[in-house]
Amino acid sequence: MADRDVFEEIVRLRREGIPAALATIVGTRGSTPGRTSMRLLVLADGTFLGTVGGGCLEAEVYDAALAAIADEQPRSLQFRLTEKDSPDSGLMCGGEVTIFVEPITTPCLWIFGGGHISVALAQVAALAGFRTTVVDDRSAFATAERFPAAHDTVCAPYPEAAAAMPIRPNSYAVIVTRGHRDDGVVLAALARRHAAGDELRFCGMIGSATKRALLWKQLLAEGVAAAFLDTVRTPMGAYLGGKSHEEIAVSVVAELISVRRTGLDLGATWERKARRIAGGREGVRELPAAEA
């Protein structure tokens, strides 16, 4: 990437949903190997563009950039470039450097299924900053006209689409196909990716606990690893008591945001629902038909 401009590369990375972090020298004092506004762009695969001065300082910044990609949290680093303060660095410039490291990451959501819930989900996810791709094996259900908020639509058999989707640290998948059979097909295909080391940040499937039990039994019998199924959130989303497609979409995106920003899913909200039902609270109902 040595011949590319940092800012042009950032535009490309954001457009393609590739996670990265940008380190910028925001302040210097005294003699330093780098100057203010020098930048180092680091990608999740370890490749990089630019420099913040080289040497041991840059090696530490590089590691901090990888950490920022992983947790999507910015950080400010300060270095005193003296042998006294860093005896193993070999640095004797005598100056100080402040470097700001910020994640350049667009979360990427793949929605498997082009039904009514997916239409609402693509809209809400886009508002929350997710780069959304919708997959369906029916041409009429995977179009830009049906999903104007989506970044892309894919019409292909589900196993083919799941095998081709990029899976990176910022990749999320939601399974909302038209039936249990197709949900199982998508899960089996993603399980093969998981076995090859391609781990999603989040994988969720719409449905009830009963559906989960029946489908898990079938998939385990087909050889799908229990370790993968343990990573799948279902029922997914926050339990908010929603009934409409739009309300369900809001609950799902709420969980995606929680996973992205805090690293926590919202399974505990469903545990509270179960306790309320067990307590016989009048008026509590099971999931809407769309999640059955």
C-alpha positions as CSV (number, residue, x, y, z in Angstrom):
1,M,0.0,0.0,0.0
2,A,3.1,2.2,0.0
3,D,2.0,4.2,-3.1
4,R,-1.6,5.0,-1.8
5,D,-2.8,8.2,-0.1
6,V,-3.9,7.6,3.5
7,F,-7.2,9.5,3.0
8,E,-8.1,7.8,-0.3
9,E,-7.4,4.4,1.4
10,I,-9.7,5.3,4.3
11,V,-12.5,6.1,1.8
12,R,-12.0,2.8,0.2
13,L,-11.9,0.9,3.5
14,R,-15.1,2.5,4.7
15,R,-16.9,1.9,1.4
16,E,-15.9,-1.8,1.5
17,G,-16.5,-2.3,5.2
18,I,-12.9,-3.2,6.0
19,P,-11.9,-2.5,9.6
20,A,-8.8,-0.3,10.3
21,A,-7.4,2.2,12.7
22,L,-5.7,5.6,12.1
23,A,-2.9,6.8,14.3
24,T,-2.1,10.5,14.0
25,I,0.6,12.6,15.7
26,V,-1.4,15.4,17.4
27,G,1.4,17.0,19.4
28,T,5.2,17.1,19.8
29,R,7.6,18.8,22.1
30,G,11.4,19.0,21.7
31,S,13.3,16.7,19.3
32,T,11.2,13.9,17.9
33,P,11.5,11.5,14.9
34,G,8.0,12.4,13.7
35,R,6.2,15.7,13.2
36,T,2.6,16.7,13.9
37,S,0.0,15.3,11.5
38,M,2.1,12.3,10.4
39,R,-0.2,9.3,10.2
40,L,-0.1,5.5,10.3
41,L,-3.1,3.6,8.9
42,V,-3.3,-0.1,10.1
43,L,-5.7,-2.7,8.8
44,A,-7.0,-5.7,10.7
45,D,-4.9,-8.1,8.5
46,G,-1.7,-6.4,9.7
47,T,-0.9,-4.4,6.6
48,F,-0.3,-0.7,7.1
49,L,0.3,2.6,5.3
50,G,2.2,5.7,6.4
51,T,4.4,6.3,9.4
52,V,4.5,8.1,12.8
53,G,8.3,8.1,12.9
54,G,9.4,4.5,12.9
55,G,11.3,2.6,15.5
56,C,10.0,1.2,18.8
57,L,7.5,4.0,19.1
58,E,5.8,3.0,15.9
59,A,5.8,-0.6,17.0
60,E,3.8,0.3,20.1
61,V,1.4,2.5,18.1
62,Y,0.9,-0.4,15.6
63,D,-0.1,-2.7,18.5
64,A,-2.4,0.0,19.9
65,A,-4.1,0.4,16.4
66,L,-4.8,-3.4,16.3
67,A,-6.3,-3.1,19.7
68,A,-8.5,-0.2,18.6
69,I,-9.7,-2.3,15.7
70,A,-10.7,-5.0,18.1
71,D,-12.6,-3.0,20.6
72,E,-13.6,0.1,18.5
73,Q,-12.3,2.4,21.2
74,P,-10.0,5.4,20.5
75,R,-7.0,6.0,22.7
76,S,-4.4,8.7,23.2
77,L,-0.8,7.7,23.6
78,Q,2.1,9.7,25.0
79,F,5.8,8.9,24.6
80,R,8.9,10.5,26.2
81,L,11.7,9.7,23.8
82,T,14.6,9.5,26.3
83,E,16.8,6.6,27.3
84,K,15.9,7.3,31.0
85,D,12.1,6.9,30.4
86,S,12.4,4.0,27.9
87,P,15.7,2.3,28.6
88,D,15.1,-0.6,26.2
89,S,14.0,1.6,23.3
90,G,17.3,3.1,22.3
91,L,15.6,6.5,21.8
92,M,17.6,9.5,22.9
93,C,15.7,12.3,21.0
94,G,14.7,14.0,24.3
95,G,11.3,15.0,23.0
96,E,7.7,14.1,23.7
97,V,5.0,12.8,21.3
98,T,1.3,12.5,21.6
99,I,-0.5,10.2,19.2
100,F,-4.3,9.7,18.8
101,V,-5.4,6.3,17.6
102,E,-9.0,6.0,16.3
103,P,-10.9,3.1,14.8
104,I,-11.9,3.5,11.2
105,T,-14.5,0.7,11.3
106,T,-17.9,0.3,9.7
107,P,-19.9,-2.6,11.1
108,C,-21.1,-4.9,8.4
109,L,-24.4,-6.7,8.8
110,W,-25.5,-9.6,6.5
111,I,-29.3,-10.3,6.6
112,F,-30.2,-13.7,5.3
113,G,-33.8,-13.5,4.2
114,G,-35.7,-10.8,2.3
115,G,-39.0,-10.8,4.1
116,H,-41.0,-8.1,5.9
117,I,-38.9,-8.1,9.0
118,S,-35.7,-7.8,6.9
119,V,-37.1,-4.7,5.2
120,A,-37.5,-3.0,8.5
121,L,-34.3,-4.4,9.9
122,A,-32.2,-3.0,7.0
123,Q,-33.7,0.5,7.5
124,V,-33.1,0.5,11.3
125,A,-29.6,-1.0,10.9
126,A,-28.6,1.6,8.3
127,L,-29.7,4.4,10.7
128,A,-27.5,2.9,13.4
129,G,-24.5,2.9,11.1
130,F,-24.3,-0.6,9.8
131,R,-23.3,-1.4,6.3
132,T,-26.1,-3.8,5.3
133,T,-26.2,-6.6,2.8
134,V,-29.4,-8.5,2.2
135,V,-29.4,-12.1,0.8
136,D,-32.3,-14.1,-0.6
137,D,-32.5,-16.9,-3.1
138,R,-35.5,-15.3,-4.8
139,S,-34.8,-12.5,-7.3
140,A,-38.0,-10.6,-6.4
141,F,-36.9,-10.4,-2.7
142,A,-33.3,-9.3,-3.2
143,T,-33.5,-6.0,-5.0
144,A,-32.4,-2.4,-4.4
145,E,-35.9,-1.2,-4.8
146,R,-37.1,-3.4,-2.0
147,F,-34.1,-2.5,0.2
148,P,-33.2,1.1,-0.6
149,A,-31.4,1.5,2.7
150,A,-29.1,-1.5,2.1
151,H,-25.6,-1.1,0.8
152,D,-26.0,-4.2,-1.4
153,T,-28.4,-7.1,-2.2
154,V,-27.4,-10.6,-3.2
155,C,-29.6,-13.1,-5.0
156,A,-28.0,-16.5,-4.6
157,P,-28.5,-19.9,-2.9
158,Y,-27.9,-19.4,0.8
159,P,-25.0,-21.8,1.1
160,E,-23.2,-20.0,-1.8
161,A,-23.8,-16.6,-0.3
162,A,-22.7,-17.7,3.2
163,A,-19.5,-19.2,1.7
164,A,-18.7,-16.0,-0.1
165,M,-19.5,-13.3,2.5
166,P,-16.5,-11.6,4.0
167,I,-16.1,-12.4,7.7
168,R,-14.0,-9.9,9.6
169,P,-13.9,-8.6,13.2
170,N,-16.7,-6.2,12.3
171,S,-19.0,-8.8,10.7
172,Y,-22.5,-9.5,11.9
173,A,-25.1,-12.0,10.6
174,V,-28.9,-12.2,11.2
175,I,-30.9,-15.1,9.9
176,V,-34.6,-14.3,9.1
177,T,-35.4,-16.5,6.1
178,R,-38.9,-17.6,5.2
179,G,-38.8,-20.9,7.2
180,H,-37.0,-23.3,9.5
181,R,-35.5,-25.3,6.6
182,D,-33.7,-22.3,5.1
183,D,-32.6,-21.0,8.5
184,G,-31.0,-24.4,9.0
185,V,-29.3,-24.2,5.6
186,V,-27.8,-20.8,6.5
187,L,-26.6,-22.0,9.9
188,A,-25.0,-25.1,8.4
189,A,-23.1,-23.0,5.9
190,L,-21.9,-20.5,8.6
191,A,-20.9,-23.4,10.8
192,R,-18.5,-24.5,8.0
193,R,-17.0,-21.0,8.0
194,H,-16.7,-21.1,11.8
195,A,-14.9,-24.5,11.6
196,A,-12.4,-22.9,9.2
197,G,-11.7,-20.1,11.7
198,D,-14.0,-17.4,10.3
199,E,-15.8,-16.2,13.5
200,L,-18.6,-13.6,13.3
201,R,-18.8,-10.8,15.8
202,F,-22.5,-11.7,16.2
203,C,-24.8,-14.4,14.7
204,G,-28.5,-14.3,15.5
205,M,-31.6,-16.2,14.4
206,I,-35.2,-15.2,14.8
207,G,-37.4,-17.7,16.5
208,S,-38.7,-19.2,19.7
209,A,-37.1,-21.5,22.2
210,T,-39.1,-24.4,20.7
211,K,-37.9,-23.7,17.2
212,R,-34.3,-23.5,18.5
213,A,-34.6,-26.9,20.3
214,L,-36.0,-28.6,17.2
215,L,-33.6,-27.0,14.7
216,W,-30.5,-27.6,17.0
217,K,-31.4,-31.3,17.2
218,Q,-31.6,-31.6,13.5
219,L,-28.4,-29.7,12.9
220,L,-26.4,-31.7,15.5
221,A,-27.6,-34.9,13.8
222,E,-26.3,-33.5,10.5
223,G,-22.9,-32.9,12.0
224,V,-23.0,-29.2,12.8
225,A,-20.7,-28.5,15.7
226,A,-22.2,-27.7,19.1
227,A,-19.4,-25.2,19.6
228,F,-20.8,-23.1,16.7
229,L,-24.4,-23.4,17.8
230,D,-23.4,-22.1,21.2
231,T,-22.4,-18.9,19.5
232,V,-25.8,-18.3,17.9
233,R,-28.2,-16.0,19.7
234,T,-31.8,-17.1,19.5
235,P,-34.3,-15.7,20.3
236,M,-32.3,-12.7,19.3
237,G,-32.7,-9.0,20.1
238,A,-33.7,-7.3,23.3
239,Y,-37.0,-8.6,24.7
240,L,-39.2,-5.4,24.5
241,G,-42.5,-7.1,24.0
242,G,-42.6,-5.9,20.4
243,K,-45.2,-7.2,18.0
244,S,-44.8,-5.4,14.7
245,H,-42.0,-6.0,12.1
246,E,-40.6,-2.5,13.0
247,E,-40.6,-3.1,16.7
248,I,-38.8,-6.5,16.2
249,A,-36.2,-4.7,14.0
250,V,-35.6,-2.2,16.7
251,S,-35.0,-4.9,19.3
252,V,-32.6,-6.8,17.0
253,V,-30.6,-3.6,16.2
254,A,-30.5,-2.8,19.9
255,E,-28.7,-6.0,20.5
256,L,-26.3,-5.4,17.6
257,I,-25.4,-2.0,19.1
258,S,-24.9,-3.5,22.5
259,V,-22.6,-6.2,21.1
260,R,-20.7,-3.6,19.2
261,R,-20.3,-1.0,21.9
262,T,-20.2,-3.1,25.1
263,G,-19.4,-6.6,24.0
264,L,-22.6,-7.9,25.7
265,D,-25.6,-9.5,24.1
266,L,-29.1,-9.0,25.5
267,G,-30.0,-12.5,26.5
268,A,-30.7,-11.4,30.1
269,T,-33.8,-9.6,28.8
270,W,-35.3,-12.9,27.7
271,E,-34.5,-14.4,31.1
272,R,-36.6,-11.7,32.7
273,K,-39.4,-12.5,30.3
274,A,-39.3,-16.1,31.3
275,R,-39.5,-15.3,35.0
276,R,-42.5,-13.0,34.4
277,I,-44.3,-15.8,32.6
278,A,-43.4,-18.3,35.3
279,G,-44.8,-15.9,37.9
280,G,-48.2,-15.9,36.1
281,R,-48.3,-12.2,35.3
282,E,-51.6,-11.6,33.6
283,G,-51.4,-10.4,30.0
284,V,-47.9,-11.7,29.3
285,R,-47.9,-13.4,25.9
286,E,-45.5,-15.6,23.9
287,L,-43.6,-14.3,20.9
288,P,-45.4,-12.8,18.0
289,A,-46.1,-15.1,15.0
290,A,-43.2,-13.5,13.1
291,E,-40.8,-15.0,15.7
292,A,-42.4,-18.4,16.1
